[in-house]
Amino acid sequence: MITKPLDLASAADLAADIMSAAFGLTPAEELQRRDIFAEHARHPGLIARGAFDGSRLVGFCYGFPAGDRSWWERQVHTRLAAVGAASWLSADTLELTELHVHPDHQGHGLGRTLITEVCDASPAARVLLSVRVESTAARHLYATLGFTELTTPFLFGGIPPRYLLMGAHQPLHRRTAHPATRGDNP
């Protein structure tokens, strides 16, 4: 496996396929994710990394600077404000927008490698993300990287599943990644 910068605009379809495999998305949800990824690819300050098995994309992670008052930010602002943590949506925060690894490649440190590479490439002092409450493996990964839960569970737009917001200060905590996951780091 190698990891390298990812052209999210070109990889939007493949990224949606990976997310669909990981979450069992419906065809309509997968199509929506393709559109969202293509839109996010145009975001100023985007940092995207991909994990490749040969030439096949098997995982991806991306984020961008907070502060643009996107749909996601409008949803989470009230949750953060309610717990006195609204400052997490400042220009000094990286919104870690997506991290997904194909189920066939999970459990080998790819998620850890991707998230740390994206965060290392950002000058932001903090990182903010949302995670599904039932995603215990993801929550555990984030906790080992130094993320803490900032909110209680909530619904985006009143629709399940429930999410939490987690935040971490940079640099993220380090632990040696599985040797098979280390790749080119241009």
Rosetta constraint file for C-alpha pairs under 8 A:
AtomPair CA 1 CA 51 HARMONIC 6.60 0.50
AtomPair CA 1 CA 52 HARMONIC 5.52 0.50
AtomPair CA 1 CA 53 HARMONIC 4.92 0.50
AtomPair CA 1 CA 54 HARMONIC 6.97 0.50
AtomPair CA 1 CA 180 HARMONIC 6.16 0.50
AtomPair CA 1 CA 181 HARMONIC 5.45 0.50
AtomPair CA 1 CA 182 HARMONIC 7.07 0.50
AtomPair CA 1 CA 183 HARMONIC 6.39 0.50
AtomPair CA 2 CA 51 HARMONIC 5.68 0.50
AtomPair CA 2 CA 52 HARMONIC 5.37 0.50
AtomPair CA 2 CA 53 HARMONIC 6.88 0.50
AtomPair CA 2 CA 54 HARMONIC 7.84 0.50
AtomPair CA 2 CA 181 HARMONIC 6.40 0.50
AtomPair CA 2 CA 182 HARMONIC 6.19 0.50
AtomPair CA 2 CA 183 HARMONIC 3.87 0.50
AtomPair CA 2 CA 184 HARMONIC 5.87 0.50
AtomPair CA 3 CA 49 HARMONIC 6.67 0.50
AtomPair CA 3 CA 50 HARMONIC 5.47 0.50
AtomPair CA 3 CA 51 HARMONIC 4.37 0.50
AtomPair CA 3 CA 52 HARMONIC 6.18 0.50
AtomPair CA 3 CA 114 HARMONIC 7.26 0.50
AtomPair CA 3 CA 181 HARMONIC 7.57 0.50
AtomPair CA 3 CA 182 HARMONIC 7.03 0.50
AtomPair CA 3 CA 183 HARMONIC 5.18 0.50
AtomPair CA 3 CA 184 HARMONIC 5.95 0.50
AtomPair CA 3 CA 185 HARMONIC 6.89 0.50
AtomPair CA 4 CA 49 HARMONIC 5.51 0.50
AtomPair CA 4 CA 50 HARMONIC 5.60 0.50
AtomPair CA 4 CA 51 HARMONIC 6.74 0.50
AtomPair CA 4 CA 183 HARMONIC 7.51 0.50
AtomPair CA 4 CA 184 HARMONIC 6.15 0.50
AtomPair CA 4 CA 185 HARMONIC 6.11 0.50
AtomPair CA 4 CA 186 HARMONIC 6.93 0.50
AtomPair CA 5 CA 47 HARMONIC 7.92 0.50
AtomPair CA 5 CA 48 HARMONIC 5.85 0.50
AtomPair CA 5 CA 49 HARMONIC 4.36 0.50
AtomPair CA 5 CA 50 HARMONIC 6.11 0.50
AtomPair CA 5 CA 186 HARMONIC 7.91 0.50
AtomPair CA 6 CA 11 HARMONIC 7.50 0.50
AtomPair CA 6 CA 48 HARMONIC 5.19 0.50
AtomPair CA 6 CA 49 HARMONIC 4.67 0.50
AtomPair CA 6 CA 50 HARMONIC 5.16 0.50
AtomPair CA 6 CA 60 HARMONIC 7.80 0.50
AtomPair CA 7 CA 11 HARMONIC 6.20 0.50
AtomPair CA 7 CA 41 HARMONIC 7.77 0.50
AtomPair CA 7 CA 48 HARMONIC 7.12 0.50
AtomPair CA 8 CA 12 HARMONIC 5.62 0.50
AtomPair CA 8 CA 37 HARMONIC 6.97 0.50
AtomPair CA 8 CA 38 HARMONIC 6.97 0.50
AtomPair CA 8 CA 41 HARMONIC 5.33 0.50
AtomPair CA 8 CA 48 HARMONIC 6.72 0.50
AtomPair CA 9 CA 37 HARMONIC 7.17 0.50
AtomPair CA 9 CA 38 HARMONIC 5.13 0.50
AtomPair CA 9 CA 41 HARMONIC 5.16 0.50
AtomPair CA 9 CA 42 HARMONIC 7.69 0.50
AtomPair CA 11 CA 15 HARMONIC 5.93 0.50
AtomPair CA 12 CA 16 HARMONIC 6.15 0.50
AtomPair CA 12 CA 34 HARMONIC 5.34 0.50
AtomPair CA 12 CA 35 HARMONIC 7.73 0.50
AtomPair CA 12 CA 37 HARMONIC 5.39 0.50
AtomPair CA 12 CA 38 HARMONIC 5.69 0.50
AtomPair CA 13 CA 17 HARMONIC 6.31 0.50
AtomPair CA 13 CA 34 HARMONIC 5.53 0.50
AtomPair CA 14 CA 18 HARMONIC 6.36 0.50
AtomPair CA 14 CA 57 HARMONIC 7.03 0.50
AtomPair CA 15 CA 19 HARMONIC 6.27 0.50
AtomPair CA 15 CA 34 HARMONIC 7.53 0.50
AtomPair CA 15 CA 37 HARMONIC 7.81 0.50
AtomPair CA 15 CA 57 HARMONIC 7.81 0.50
AtomPair CA 15 CA 59 HARMONIC 7.53 0.50
AtomPair CA 15 CA 60 HARMONIC 6.92 0.50
AtomPair CA 16 CA 20 HARMONIC 5.95 0.50
AtomPair CA 16 CA 30 HARMONIC 5.76 0.50
AtomPair CA 16 CA 31 HARMONIC 7.56 0.50
AtomPair CA 16 CA 33 HARMONIC 5.76 0.50
AtomPair CA 16 CA 34 HARMONIC 5.41 0.50
AtomPair CA 16 CA 37 HARMONIC 7.77 0.50
AtomPair CA 17 CA 21 HARMONIC 6.19 0.50
AtomPair CA 17 CA 30 HARMONIC 7.13 0.50
AtomPair CA 18 CA 22 HARMONIC 6.19 0.50
AtomPair CA 18 CA 58 HARMONIC 6.85 0.50
AtomPair CA 18 CA 59 HARMONIC 6.91 0.50
AtomPair CA 18 CA 100 HARMONIC 6.82 0.50
AtomPair CA 18 CA 101 HARMONIC 6.59 0.50
AtomPair CA 18 CA 102 HARMONIC 5.18 0.50
AtomPair CA 19 CA 23 HARMONIC 6.01 0.50
AtomPair CA 19 CA 24 HARMONIC 7.83 0.50
AtomPair CA 19 CA 25 HARMONIC 7.53 0.50
AtomPair CA 19 CA 30 HARMONIC 7.83 0.50
AtomPair CA 19 CA 100 HARMONIC 5.99 0.50
AtomPair CA 19 CA 101 HARMONIC 7.52 0.50
AtomPair CA 19 CA 102 HARMONIC 7.26 0.50
AtomPair CA 20 CA 24 HARMONIC 5.02 0.50
AtomPair CA 20 CA 25 HARMONIC 4.62 0.50
AtomPair CA 20 CA 26 HARMONIC 7.57 0.50
AtomPair CA 20 CA 30 HARMONIC 6.08 0.50
AtomPair CA 21 CA 25 HARMONIC 7.32 0.50
AtomPair CA 21 CA 102 HARMONIC 6.31 0.50
AtomPair CA 21 CA 103 HARMONIC 6.79 0.50
AtomPair CA 22 CA 100 HARMONIC 7.18 0.50
AtomPair CA 22 CA 101 HARMONIC 7.07 0.50
AtomPair CA 22 CA 102 HARMONIC 5.83 0.50
AtomPair CA 22 CA 103 HARMONIC 5.68 0.50
AtomPair CA 25 CA 29 HARMONIC 5.61 0.50
AtomPair CA 25 CA 30 HARMONIC 5.82 0.50
AtomPair CA 26 CA 30 HARMONIC 6.14 0.50
AtomPair CA 27 CA 31 HARMONIC 6.17 0.50
AtomPair CA 28 CA 32 HARMONIC 6.23 0.50
AtomPair CA 29 CA 33 HARMONIC 6.21 0.50
AtomPair CA 30 CA 34 HARMONIC 6.33 0.50
AtomPair CA 31 CA 35 HARMONIC 6.52 0.50
AtomPair CA 32 CA 36 HARMONIC 6.25 0.50
AtomPair CA 33 CA 37 HARMONIC 5.99 0.50
AtomPair CA 34 CA 38 HARMONIC 6.16 0.50
AtomPair CA 35 CA 39 HARMONIC 6.16 0.50
AtomPair CA 36 CA 40 HARMONIC 6.07 0.50
AtomPair CA 37 CA 41 HARMONIC 6.10 0.50
AtomPair CA 38 CA 42 HARMONIC 7.16 0.50
AtomPair CA 39 CA 43 HARMONIC 7.23 0.50
AtomPair CA 40 CA 46 HARMONIC 7.76 0.50
AtomPair CA 41 CA 46 HARMONIC 6.88 0.50
AtomPair CA 42 CA 46 HARMONIC 7.65 0.50
AtomPair CA 43 CA 64 HARMONIC 7.23 0.50
AtomPair CA 44 CA 64 HARMONIC 7.23 0.50
AtomPair CA 44 CA 65 HARMONIC 7.95 0.50
AtomPair CA 45 CA 64 HARMONIC 5.34 0.50
AtomPair CA 45 CA 65 HARMONIC 6.26 0.50
AtomPair CA 46 CA 62 HARMONIC 6.98 0.50
AtomPair CA 46 CA 63 HARMONIC 5.81 0.50
AtomPair CA 46 CA 64 HARMONIC 4.59 0.50
AtomPair CA 46 CA 65 HARMONIC 7.58 0.50
AtomPair CA 47 CA 62 HARMONIC 5.44 0.50
AtomPair CA 47 CA 63 HARMONIC 5.52 0.50
AtomPair CA 47 CA 64 HARMONIC 6.15 0.50
AtomPair CA 47 CA 118 HARMONIC 6.08 0.50
AtomPair CA 47 CA 121 HARMONIC 7.20 0.50
AtomPair CA 47 CA 122 HARMONIC 7.48 0.50
AtomPair CA 48 CA 60 HARMONIC 7.30 0.50
AtomPair CA 48 CA 61 HARMONIC 5.76 0.50
AtomPair CA 48 CA 62 HARMONIC 4.15 0.50
AtomPair CA 48 CA 63 HARMONIC 6.68 0.50
AtomPair CA 48 CA 118 HARMONIC 6.45 0.50
AtomPair CA 49 CA 60 HARMONIC 5.69 0.50
AtomPair CA 49 CA 61 HARMONIC 5.48 0.50
AtomPair CA 49 CA 62 HARMONIC 6.35 0.50
AtomPair CA 49 CA 114 HARMONIC 6.30 0.50
AtomPair CA 49 CA 117 HARMONIC 7.35 0.50
AtomPair CA 49 CA 118 HARMONIC 6.47 0.50
AtomPair CA 50 CA 57 HARMONIC 6.58 0.50
AtomPair CA 50 CA 58 HARMONIC 7.56 0.50
AtomPair CA 50 CA 59 HARMONIC 5.69 0.50
AtomPair CA 50 CA 60 HARMONIC 4.32 0.50
AtomPair CA 50 CA 61 HARMONIC 6.56 0.50
AtomPair CA 50 CA 114 HARMONIC 7.12 0.50
AtomPair CA 51 CA 57 HARMONIC 5.85 0.50
AtomPair CA 51 CA 58 HARMONIC 5.63 0.50
AtomPair CA 51 CA 59 HARMONIC 4.87 0.50
AtomPair CA 51 CA 60 HARMONIC 6.05 0.50
AtomPair CA 51 CA 110 HARMONIC 7.09 0.50
AtomPair CA 51 CA 114 HARMONIC 7.31 0.50
AtomPair CA 52 CA 56 HARMONIC 5.27 0.50
AtomPair CA 52 CA 57 HARMONIC 4.56 0.50
AtomPair CA 52 CA 58 HARMONIC 5.54 0.50
AtomPair CA 52 CA 59 HARMONIC 7.11 0.50
AtomPair CA 53 CA 57 HARMONIC 6.54 0.50
AtomPair CA 53 CA 58 HARMONIC 6.54 0.50
AtomPair CA 58 CA 101 HARMONIC 5.95 0.50
AtomPair CA 58 CA 102 HARMONIC 5.39 0.50
AtomPair CA 58 CA 105 HARMONIC 6.92 0.50
AtomPair CA 59 CA 99 HARMONIC 7.58 0.50
AtomPair CA 59 CA 100 HARMONIC 5.53 0.50
AtomPair CA 59 CA 101 HARMONIC 4.00 0.50
AtomPair CA 59 CA 102 HARMONIC 5.94 0.50
AtomPair CA 59 CA 110 HARMONIC 7.34 0.50
AtomPair CA 59 CA 111 HARMONIC 7.55 0.50
AtomPair CA 60 CA 98 HARMONIC 7.59 0.50
AtomPair CA 60 CA 99 HARMONIC 5.78 0.50
AtomPair CA 60 CA 100 HARMONIC 5.65 0.50
AtomPair CA 60 CA 101 HARMONIC 6.51 0.50
AtomPair CA 60 CA 114 HARMONIC 6.80 0.50
AtomPair CA 61 CA 96 HARMONIC 7.84 0.50
AtomPair CA 61 CA 97 HARMONIC 7.62 0.50
AtomPair CA 61 CA 98 HARMONIC 5.34 0.50
AtomPair CA 61 CA 99 HARMONIC 4.24 0.50
AtomPair CA 61 CA 100 HARMONIC 6.56 0.50
AtomPair CA 61 CA 111 HARMONIC 7.96 0.50
AtomPair CA 61 CA 114 HARMONIC 5.86 0.50
AtomPair CA 61 CA 115 HARMONIC 6.26 0.50
AtomPair CA 61 CA 118 HARMONIC 7.01 0.50
AtomPair CA 62 CA 96 HARMONIC 6.17 0.50
AtomPair CA 62 CA 97 HARMONIC 5.84 0.50
AtomPair CA 62 CA 98 HARMONIC 5.56 0.50
AtomPair CA 62 CA 99 HARMONIC 6.78 0.50
AtomPair CA 62 CA 115 HARMONIC 7.92 0.50
AtomPair CA 62 CA 118 HARMONIC 6.45 0.50
AtomPair CA 63 CA 94 HARMONIC 6.38 0.50
AtomPair CA 63 CA 95 HARMONIC 5.27 0.50
AtomPair CA 63 CA 96 HARMONIC 4.28 0.50
AtomPair CA 63 CA 97 HARMONIC 4.83 0.50
AtomPair CA 63 CA 98 HARMONIC 6.91 0.50
AtomPair CA 63 CA 118 HARMONIC 7.21 0.50
AtomPair CA 64 CA 94 HARMONIC 5.50 0.50
AtomPair CA 64 CA 95 HARMONIC 5.45 0.50
AtomPair CA 64 CA 96 HARMONIC 6.85 0.50
AtomPair CA 64 CA 97 HARMONIC 7.43 0.50
AtomPair CA 65 CA 91 HARMONIC 6.06 0.50
AtomPair CA 65 CA 92 HARMONIC 7.23 0.50
AtomPair CA 65 CA 93 HARMONIC 5.92 0.50
AtomPair CA 65 CA 94 HARMONIC 4.59 0.50
AtomPair CA 65 CA 95 HARMONIC 5.90 0.50
AtomPair CA 65 CA 124 HARMONIC 7.54 0.50
AtomPair CA 66 CA 73 HARMONIC 7.94 0.50
AtomPair CA 66 CA 89 HARMONIC 5.54 0.50
AtomPair CA 66 CA 90 HARMONIC 5.88 0.50
AtomPair CA 66 CA 91 HARMONIC 5.33 0.50
AtomPair CA 66 CA 92 HARMONIC 7.31 0.50
AtomPair CA 66 CA 93 HARMONIC 5.47 0.50
AtomPair CA 66 CA 94 HARMONIC 5.67 0.50
AtomPair CA 66 CA 95 HARMONIC 5.54 0.50
AtomPair CA 67 CA 73 HARMONIC 7.67 0.50
AtomPair CA 67 CA 89 HARMONIC 5.73 0.50
AtomPair CA 67 CA 90 HARMONIC 5.52 0.50
AtomPair CA 67 CA 91 HARMONIC 5.44 0.50
AtomPair CA 68 CA 73 HARMONIC 7.62 0.50
AtomPair CA 69 CA 73 HARMONIC 5.24 0.50
AtomPair CA 69 CA 74 HARMONIC 5.85 0.50
AtomPair CA 70 CA 74 HARMONIC 6.18 0.50
AtomPair CA 71 CA 75 HARMONIC 6.27 0.50
AtomPair CA 72 CA 76 HARMONIC 6.29 0.50
AtomPair CA 73 CA 77 HARMONIC 5.75 0.50
AtomPair CA 73 CA 89 HARMONIC 7.44 0.50
AtomPair CA 74 CA 78 HARMONIC 7.38 0.50
AtomPair CA 75 CA 79 HARMONIC 7.57 0.50
AtomPair CA 75 CA 156 HARMONIC 6.63 0.50
AtomPair CA 75 CA 157 HARMONIC 7.42 0.50
AtomPair CA 76 CA 80 HARMONIC 6.16 0.50
AtomPair CA 76 CA 165 HARMONIC 7.88 0.50
AtomPair CA 77 CA 81 HARMONIC 5.94 0.50
AtomPair CA 77 CA 86 HARMONIC 6.18 0.50
AtomPair CA 77 CA 89 HARMONIC 7.40 0.50
AtomPair CA 78 CA 82 HARMONIC 6.01 0.50
AtomPair CA 78 CA 86 HARMONIC 7.85 0.50
AtomPair CA 79 CA 83 HARMONIC 6.88 0.50
AtomPair CA 79 CA 151 HARMONIC 6.60 0.50
AtomPair CA 80 CA 84 HARMONIC 6.26 0.50
AtomPair CA 80 CA 85 HARMONIC 4.76 0.50
AtomPair CA 80 CA 86 HARMONIC 4.81 0.50
AtomPair CA 80 CA 88 HARMONIC 7.63 0.50
AtomPair CA 80 CA 150 HARMONIC 7.27 0.50
AtomPair CA 80 CA 151 HARMONIC 6.75 0.50
AtomPair CA 81 CA 85 HARMONIC 5.48 0.50
AtomPair CA 81 CA 86 HARMONIC 4.54 0.50
AtomPair CA 83 CA 150 HARMONIC 7.59 0.50
AtomPair CA 83 CA 151 HARMONIC 6.92 0.50
AtomPair CA 85 CA 150 HARMONIC 7.48 0.50
AtomPair CA 88 CA 93 HARMONIC 6.35 0.50
AtomPair CA 88 CA 126 HARMONIC 7.57 0.50
AtomPair CA 88 CA 128 HARMONIC 7.01 0.50
AtomPair CA 88 CA 167 HARMONIC 7.84 0.50
AtomPair CA 89 CA 93 HARMONIC 6.33 0.50
AtomPair CA 91 CA 124 HARMONIC 7.78 0.50
AtomPair CA 92 CA 123 HARMONIC 7.89 0.50
AtomPair CA 92 CA 124 HARMONIC 4.80 0.50
AtomPair CA 92 CA 125 HARMONIC 5.72 0.50
AtomPair CA 92 CA 126 HARMONIC 6.53 0.50
AtomPair CA 93 CA 124 HARMONIC 5.15 0.50
AtomPair CA 93 CA 125 HARMONIC 6.16 0.50
AtomPair CA 93 CA 126 HARMONIC 4.69 0.50
AtomPair CA 93 CA 127 HARMONIC 5.38 0.50
AtomPair CA 93 CA 128 HARMONIC 6.78 0.50
AtomPair CA 94 CA 119 HARMONIC 7.65 0.50
AtomPair CA 94 CA 122 HARMONIC 7.18 0.50
AtomPair CA 94 CA 124 HARMONIC 5.71 0.50
AtomPair CA 94 CA 125 HARMONIC 7.88 0.50
AtomPair CA 94 CA 126 HARMONIC 6.19 0.50
AtomPair CA 94 CA 127 HARMONIC 4.67 0.50
AtomPair CA 94 CA 128 HARMONIC 6.20 0.50
AtomPair CA 95 CA 127 HARMONIC 5.95 0.50
AtomPair CA 95 CA 128 HARMONIC 5.04 0.50
AtomPair CA 95 CA 129 HARMONIC 5.96 0.50
AtomPair CA 96 CA 127 HARMONIC 6.50 0.50
AtomPair CA 96 CA 128 HARMONIC 5.94 0.50
AtomPair CA 96 CA 129 HARMONIC 5.16 0.50
AtomPair CA 97 CA 129 HARMONIC 6.53 0.50
AtomPair CA 97 CA 130 HARMONIC 7.93 0.50
AtomPair CA 99 CA 111 HARMONIC 6.89 0.50
AtomPair CA 99 CA 114 HARMONIC 7.73 0.50
AtomPair CA 99 CA 115 HARMONIC 7.16 0.50
AtomPair CA 100 CA 111 HARMONIC 7.11 0.50
AtomPair CA 101 CA 105 HARMONIC 6.45 0.50
AtomPair CA 101 CA 106 HARMONIC 5.99 0.50
AtomPair CA 101 CA 110 HARMONIC 7.20 0.50
AtomPair CA 101 CA 111 HARMONIC 6.50 0.50
AtomPair CA 102 CA 106 HARMONIC 6.43 0.50
AtomPair CA 105 CA 110 HARMONIC 7.66 0.50
AtomPair CA 106 CA 110 HARMONIC 7.02 0.50
AtomPair CA 106 CA 111 HARMONIC 7.65 0.50
AtomPair CA 108 CA 178 HARMONIC 6.29 0.50
AtomPair CA 108 CA 180 HARMONIC 7.67 0.50
AtomPair CA 108 CA 181 HARMONIC 7.08 0.50
AtomPair CA 109 CA 113 HARMONIC 6.18 0.50
AtomPair CA 109 CA 177 HARMONIC 5.80 0.50
AtomPair CA 109 CA 178 HARMONIC 5.59 0.50
AtomPair CA 109 CA 181 HARMONIC 6.27 0.50
AtomPair CA 110 CA 114 HARMONIC 6.03 0.50
AtomPair CA 110 CA 181 HARMONIC 5.70 0.50
AtomPair CA 111 CA 115 HARMONIC 6.10 0.50
AtomPair CA 112 CA 116 HARMONIC 6.13 0.50
AtomPair CA 112 CA 141 HARMONIC 7.15 0.50
AtomPair CA 112 CA 177 HARMONIC 7.21 0.50
AtomPair CA 113 CA 117 HARMONIC 6.10 0.50
AtomPair CA 113 CA 177 HARMONIC 6.70 0.50
AtomPair CA 113 CA 181 HARMONIC 6.93 0.50
AtomPair CA 113 CA 182 HARMONIC 7.35 0.50
AtomPair CA 114 CA 118 HARMONIC 6.23 0.50
AtomPair CA 115 CA 119 HARMONIC 6.10 0.50
AtomPair CA 116 CA 120 HARMONIC 5.81 0.50
AtomPair CA 116 CA 172 HARMONIC 6.93 0.50
AtomPair CA 117 CA 121 HARMONIC 6.24 0.50
AtomPair CA 118 CA 122 HARMONIC 6.71 0.50
AtomPair CA 119 CA 127 HARMONIC 7.53 0.50
AtomPair CA 119 CA 170 HARMONIC 7.69 0.50
AtomPair CA 119 CA 171 HARMONIC 7.69 0.50
AtomPair CA 119 CA 172 HARMONIC 7.67 0.50
AtomPair CA 120 CA 171 HARMONIC 7.13 0.50
AtomPair CA 124 CA 170 HARMONIC 7.30 0.50
AtomPair CA 125 CA 169 HARMONIC 5.92 0.50
AtomPair CA 125 CA 170 HARMONIC 5.11 0.50
AtomPair CA 125 CA 171 HARMONIC 7.65 0.50
AtomPair CA 126 CA 167 HARMONIC 7.06 0.50
AtomPair CA 126 CA 168 HARMONIC 5.65 0.50
AtomPair CA 126 CA 169 HARMONIC 4.36 0.50
AtomPair CA 126 CA 170 HARMONIC 5.40 0.50
AtomPair CA 127 CA 167 HARMONIC 5.54 0.50
AtomPair CA 127 CA 168 HARMONIC 5.25 0.50
AtomPair CA 127 CA 169 HARMONIC 6.32 0.50
AtomPair CA 127 CA 170 HARMONIC 7.11 0.50
AtomPair CA 128 CA 165 HARMONIC 7.10 0.50
AtomPair CA 128 CA 166 HARMONIC 5.86 0.50
AtomPair CA 128 CA 167 HARMONIC 4.48 0.50
AtomPair CA 128 CA 168 HARMONIC 6.71 0.50
AtomPair CA 129 CA 165 HARMONIC 5.73 0.50
AtomPair CA 129 CA 166 HARMONIC 5.46 0.50
AtomPair CA 129 CA 167 HARMONIC 6.45 0.50
AtomPair CA 130 CA 163 HARMONIC 6.27 0.50
AtomPair CA 130 CA 164 HARMONIC 5.58 0.50
AtomPair CA 130 CA 165 HARMONIC 4.49 0.50
AtomPair CA 130 CA 166 HARMONIC 6.19 0.50
AtomPair CA 131 CA 135 HARMONIC 7.04 0.50
AtomPair CA 131 CA 138 HARMONIC 7.40 0.50
AtomPair CA 131 CA 139 HARMONIC 7.01 0.50
AtomPair CA 131 CA 163 HARMONIC 5.35 0.50
AtomPair CA 131 CA 164 HARMONIC 5.49 0.50
AtomPair CA 131 CA 165 HARMONIC 6.50 0.50
AtomPair CA 131 CA 166 HARMONIC 7.48 0.50
AtomPair CA 132 CA 161 HARMONIC 6.67 0.50
AtomPair CA 132 CA 162 HARMONIC 5.83 0.50
AtomPair CA 132 CA 163 HARMONIC 4.34 0.50
AtomPair CA 132 CA 164 HARMONIC 6.44 0.50
AtomPair CA 133 CA 139 HARMONIC 7.88 0.50
AtomPair CA 133 CA 153 HARMONIC 6.80 0.50
AtomPair CA 133 CA 161 HARMONIC 7.71 0.50
AtomPair CA 133 CA 162 HARMONIC 5.66 0.50
AtomPair CA 133 CA 163 HARMONIC 5.07 0.50
AtomPair CA 133 CA 164 HARMONIC 6.12 0.50
AtomPair CA 134 CA 162 HARMONIC 7.85 0.50
AtomPair CA 135 CA 139 HARMONIC 6.20 0.50
AtomPair CA 136 CA 140 HARMONIC 5.99 0.50
AtomPair CA 137 CA 141 HARMONIC 6.20 0.50
AtomPair CA 138 CA 142 HARMONIC 6.18 0.50
AtomPair CA 139 CA 143 HARMONIC 6.10 0.50
AtomPair CA 140 CA 144 HARMONIC 6.28 0.50
AtomPair CA 141 CA 145 HARMONIC 6.50 0.50
AtomPair CA 142 CA 146 HARMONIC 6.54 0.50
AtomPair CA 142 CA 147 HARMONIC 5.28 0.50
AtomPair CA 142 CA 148 HARMONIC 7.90 0.50
AtomPair CA 143 CA 147 HARMONIC 4.75 0.50
AtomPair CA 143 CA 148 HARMONIC 6.21 0.50
AtomPair CA 144 CA 173 HARMONIC 6.94 0.50
AtomPair CA 145 CA 168 HARMONIC 7.86 0.50
AtomPair CA 145 CA 172 HARMONIC 5.36 0.50
AtomPair CA 145 CA 173 HARMONIC 4.56 0.50
AtomPair CA 145 CA 174 HARMONIC 6.58 0.50
AtomPair CA 146 CA 168 HARMONIC 5.59 0.50
AtomPair CA 146 CA 169 HARMONIC 7.41 0.50
AtomPair CA 146 CA 172 HARMONIC 5.95 0.50
AtomPair CA 146 CA 173 HARMONIC 5.46 0.50
AtomPair CA 147 CA 166 HARMONIC 5.74 0.50
AtomPair CA 147 CA 167 HARMONIC 4.98 0.50
AtomPair CA 147 CA 168 HARMONIC 4.32 0.50
AtomPair CA 147 CA 169 HARMONIC 7.72 0.50
AtomPair CA 148 CA 166 HARMONIC 5.25 0.50
AtomPair CA 148 CA 167 HARMONIC 5.55 0.50
AtomPair CA 148 CA 168 HARMONIC 6.47 0.50
AtomPair CA 149 CA 164 HARMONIC 6.76 0.50
AtomPair CA 149 CA 165 HARMONIC 5.97 0.50
AtomPair CA 149 CA 166 HARMONIC 4.41 0.50
AtomPair CA 149 CA 167 HARMONIC 6.67 0.50
AtomPair CA 150 CA 164 HARMONIC 7.38 0.50
AtomPair CA 150 CA 165 HARMONIC 5.50 0.50
AtomPair CA 150 CA 166 HARMONIC 5.30 0.50
AtomPair CA 150 CA 167 HARMONIC 6.58 0.50
AtomPair CA 151 CA 164 HARMONIC 5.82 0.50
AtomPair CA 151 CA 165 HARMONIC 5.58 0.50
AtomPair CA 151 CA 166 HARMONIC 7.45 0.50
AtomPair CA 152 CA 164 HARMONIC 6.04 0.50
AtomPair CA 152 CA 165 HARMONIC 7.86 0.50
AtomPair CA 153 CA 162 HARMONIC 5.73 0.50
AtomPair CA 153 CA 163 HARMONIC 5.23 0.50
AtomPair CA 153 CA 164 HARMONIC 4.94 0.50
AtomPair CA 154 CA 162 HARMONIC 5.16 0.50
AtomPair CA 154 CA 163 HARMONIC 5.35 0.50
AtomPair CA 154 CA 164 HARMONIC 6.57 0.50
AtomPair CA 155 CA 159 HARMONIC 5.55 0.50
AtomPair CA 155 CA 160 HARMONIC 5.78 0.50
AtomPair CA 155 CA 161 HARMONIC 6.44 0.50
AtomPair CA 155 CA 162 HARMONIC 4.85 0.50
AtomPair CA 155 CA 163 HARMONIC 6.17 0.50
AtomPair CA 156 CA 160 HARMONIC 7.32 0.50
AtomPair CA 156 CA 162 HARMONIC 7.49 0.50
AtomPair CA 156 CA 163 HARMONIC 7.56 0.50
AtomPair CA 168 CA 172 HARMONIC 6.95 0.50
AtomPair CA 177 CA 181 HARMONIC 6.86 0.50
AtomPair CA 177 CA 182 HARMONIC 7.28 0.50
AtomPair CA 178 CA 182 HARMONIC 7.30 0.50
